[in-house]
Amino acid sequence: MARTRNNALGFTLLELVVALTLTSLVVLVIYSSFNITLKGMQRGWATAEFFQELRVGQVILERSISSAVLGSVGRRLYFHGTSREMRFFTVVPLEASNLGGVYHWRILVGQGEQGRKVLAVEQTKNVNWRRDQEGVEVRQIIFRNLTSAHITYGRGENPSATWDAKTQGMLPSWVKIILTFKGHQPMILVIPIYVAEN
């Protein structure tokens, strides 16, 4: 009796398993490559956003501090600064829609919602801040997630941890702000004050 060979077209179970295994490996390689690329893009976007926020914050600080003006509160010169906050008058508003006049600014190191250090600014047209501390017109956090922040003041080469225009008789000629962010080099801003003389 002769045996007939069945020449049916199709795949054997072994061929099907091998094909599925190879397809799975190719899909895994494509997914891994896509995932690595996506994470790299997200890190790039986060870094770009971080440096954009730094630049905007730097511009805000430089414009306002460099434009500090000689003003008086109760016939005293006014510029008060410590290592964690400074108060002064400036002609530069925080928001461009508020043009005209002299503004009372407060720049301070505080804590954000998540308990991390921030550098914030507050602005008001109210001359006497102590009488109405809640009378702030604009509050804005300009730097978030700080690990440390320190402010110094000076004239010439002489730095000082504090500055009081009442006792000094003048504004400082420069303000130095050192900001440290986790995983980054410290950012050092030395901002000259252009109206520093009586």
C-alpha positions in Angstrom: 0.0 0.0 0.0 1.4 3.3 -1.0 1.5 6.2 1.4 0.4 9.5 0.0 2.1 12.7 1.3 -0.2 15.5 2.3 1.2 18.7 0.7 -1.3 21.0 2.4 -0.2 24.6 2.5 0.1 26.1 6.0 2.4 26.6 9.0 3.3 24.0 11.6 2.9 24.9 15.2 6.6 25.2 15.7 6.9 27.7 12.8 4.0 29.7 14.3 5.7 29.9 17.8 9.0 31.0 16.3 7.3 33.7 14.2 5.4 35.0 17.2 8.6 35.0 19.3 10.5 37.0 16.7 7.6 39.5 16.3 7.5 40.0 20.0 11.2 40.7 20.2 11.0 43.2 17.3 8.0 45.0 19.0 9.9 45.0 22.4 13.0 46.6 20.7 10.8 49.2 19.0 8.9 50.0 22.2 12.1 50.3 24.3 13.6 52.7 21.7 10.5 54.8 21.6 10.3 54.9 25.4 14.0 55.9 25.8 13.5 58.6 23.1 10.3 59.9 24.9 12.1 60.1 28.3 15.0 61.9 26.7 12.6 64.4 25.1 10.8 65.0 28.4 14.1 65.6 30.2 15.1 68.0 27.5 11.8 69.9 27.8 12.1 70.0 31.6 15.7 71.3 31.3 14.6 73.9 28.7 11.7 75.0 31.0 14.0 75.2 34.0 16.4 77.5 32.2 13.6 79.6 30.8 12.2 80.1 34.3 15.7 81.1 35.4 16.0 83.6 32.7 12.6 85.2 33.3 13.3 85.3 37.1 16.7 86.9 36.5 15.2 89.6 34.3 12.5 90.4 36.9 15.1 90.7 39.6 17.6 92.7 37.5 15.0 95.2 36.3 13.4 95.8 39.7 16.5 95.9 41.9 18.7 97.9 39.5 15.8 100.5 39.3 15.6 100.9 43.1 15.1 104.6 43.9 15.8 106.8 46.9 12.5 107.0 48.7 11.5 107.9 52.2 9.1 106.5 54.8 8.6 109.1 57.5 11.4 111.2 56.2 13.9 108.4 56.3 15.7 106.8 53.4 14.2 103.4 52.7 15.9 100.3 51.6 16.0 97.4 54.1 17.7 94.1 53.4 18.7 91.0 55.2 20.1 87.7 54.0 16.5 86.4 53.4 14.5 89.4 52.3 14.7 93.0 51.0 12.3 95.8 50.8 12.7 98.8 48.6 11.0 101.3 46.2 11.3 100.9 42.5 9.7 102.5 39.4 9.4 99.2 37.7 6.1 97.3 38.2 5.9 93.6 38.3 3.2 93.6 35.7 3.4 95.7 32.6 -0.2 96.8 32.9 0.6 98.7 36.1 2.7 101.4 34.6 3.3 104.7 36.4 4.4 105.5 39.9 6.7 104.2 42.6 6.2 100.6 43.8 7.0 99.1 47.2 8.7 95.7 46.5 9.5 92.9 48.9 11.8 90.1 47.7 11.9 87.2 50.1 13.0 83.6 50.6 10.0 81.5 51.7 8.3 78.1 51.4 6.1 76.9 48.6 3.1 74.6 48.8 5.3 71.5 49.0 7.5 72.8 51.7 10.4 73.6 49.4 12.2 76.9 49.4 11.1 79.6 46.9 12.1 83.1 46.0 9.0 85.3 45.8 8.2 88.9 45.1 5.4 91.1 46.4 4.5 94.5 45.1 2.2 97.2 46.4 1.8 100.9 46.0 1.2 101.2 49.7 4.1 103.1 51.2 3.9 101.8 54.7 4.1 98.0 54.4 4.0 97.4 58.2 0.6 99.0 58.6 -1.1 96.9 55.9 0.9 93.7 55.4 -2.0 92.1 53.5 -2.4 95.0 51.2 -0.2 93.4 48.6 -1.3 93.9 45.0 0.8 91.3 43.3 2.5 88.2 44.7 4.6 86.0 42.4 7.0 83.1 43.0 9.9 83.6 40.6 12.2 80.7 41.6 10.9 77.3 42.9 12.6 74.2 44.4 15.6 76.0 45.8 18.0 74.2 48.1 19.4 77.5 49.4 19.2 81.2 48.8 21.3 84.0 50.2 21.3 87.8 49.7 24.2 90.2 50.4 24.6 93.9 49.8 27.5 96.3 49.4 29.3 99.4 48.2 32.5 98.9 46.3 34.3 95.8 47.5 32.6 95.7 51.0 29.9 93.1 51.3 27.3 93.2 54.1 24.8 90.6 55.3 22.3 93.4 56.0 21.5 96.9 54.7 19.4 99.7 56.2 19.4 102.9 54.2 18.3 104.8 57.3 21.6 104.0 59.2 23.8 103.8 56.1 22.4 107.1 54.7 22.2 105.7 51.1 21.3 102.7 49.1 23.7 99.9 48.4 25.5 100.1 45.1 24.9 96.4 44.4 22.9 93.4 45.6 24.2 89.8 45.3 21.8 86.9 45.2 23.1 83.3 45.4 20.5 80.6 44.5 21.2 76.9 44.6 19.0 74.3 42.9 19.2 70.6 43.4 21.5 69.0 40.7 22.6 72.4 39.3 25.5 74.8 39.9 24.7 77.8 42.0 23.3 80.8 40.2 25.0 84.0 41.3 23.4 87.3 40.4 25.3 90.6 41.1 22.8 93.4 40.3 24.0 97.0 40.3 21.7 99.7 41.6 21.9 102.7 39.4 20.4 105.3 41.8 22.6 104.6 44.8 23.7 108.1 45.8 21.8 110.8 47.8 
